[in-house]
Amino acid sequence: MFNITENRKKKSEWMMKRERIQLGTSEITGYRIDLGNAPLLILQATKGYVMCGYLNMSTANKLGDIAGKVTGVRTFQDILNAKVIEVSENAKKIGLTEGMNVKEFLIKLL
């Protein structure tokens, strides 16, 4: 595990963080980049990921990713407690749906 962190002295400075997160008996990886007024967040499992509203489902579909999207989150814990509001086409093909709890969604991607 590595963390890239810097002390933020100005709002314009950024911080990137990578963190291992226990999910059941497995681990997922959380990525956070502080941007402007809200962070960019991703939780990555073995077969896919959940992304925040900064990222685009259209691109995930073009790339063939298995992805879910959440909004209104500021921390990894917020994502884990959220419901998926949008899923990629390949996520639908394996039975993942909008409205799923993120933990349940990610467990199916381990």
Backbone hydrogen bonds, N-H to C=O, Kabsch-Sander energy under -0.5 kcal/mol:
donor,donor_aa,acceptor,acceptor_aa,energy
4,I,16,M,-0.6
5,T,3,N,-0.7
9,K,7,N,-0.7
13,E,10,K,-1.5
16,M,4,I,-0.9
17,K,32,R,-2.8
19,E,30,G,-2.6
21,I,28,I,-2.8
23,L,26,S,-3.3
26,S,23,L,-1.9
28,I,21,I,-2.6
29,T,44,Q,-2.5
30,G,19,E,-3.5
31,Y,42,I,-2.9
32,R,17,K,-2.5
33,I,40,L,-2.2
34,D,15,M,-2.8
35,L,33,I,-0.5
35,L,38,A,-0.9
38,A,35,L,-1.7
40,L,33,I,-3.0
41,L,39,P,-0.6
42,I,31,Y,-2.0
43,L,50,V,-2.6
44,Q,29,T,-3.3
44,Q,42,I,-0.5
45,A,48,G,-3.0
47,K,109,L,-2.8
49,Y,66,I,-1.9
50,V,43,L,-2.5
51,M,68,G,-2.8
52,C,41,L,-1.7
55,L,52,C,-1.6
57,M,55,L,-0.5
60,A,56,N,-1.7
61,N,57,M,-2.6
62,K,58,S,-2.2
63,L,59,T,-2.1
64,G,60,A,-0.6
64,G,61,N,-0.9
65,D,60,A,-2.5
67,A,65,D,-0.7
68,G,49,Y,-1.7
69,K,86,E,-2.3
70,V,51,M,-2.4
79,I,75,T,-1.8
80,L,76,F,-2.4
81,N,77,Q,-1.6
82,A,79,I,-1.6
84,V,100,M,-2.9
85,I,69,K,-3.1
86,E,69,K,-1.0
88,S,67,A,-2.4
90,N,65,D,-0.6
92,K,88,S,-2.0
93,K,89,E,-1.6
94,I,90,N,-0.7
94,I,91,A,-0.9
95,G,92,K,-1.8
96,L,91,A,-2.4
99,G,84,V,-3.8
100,M,97,T,-1.4
102,V,82,A,-2.3
103,K,80,L,-0.8
105,F,101,N,-2.3
106,L,102,V,-3.0
107,I,103,K,-2.4
108,K,104,E,-1.5
109,L,106,L,-1.6
110,L,107,I,-1.3
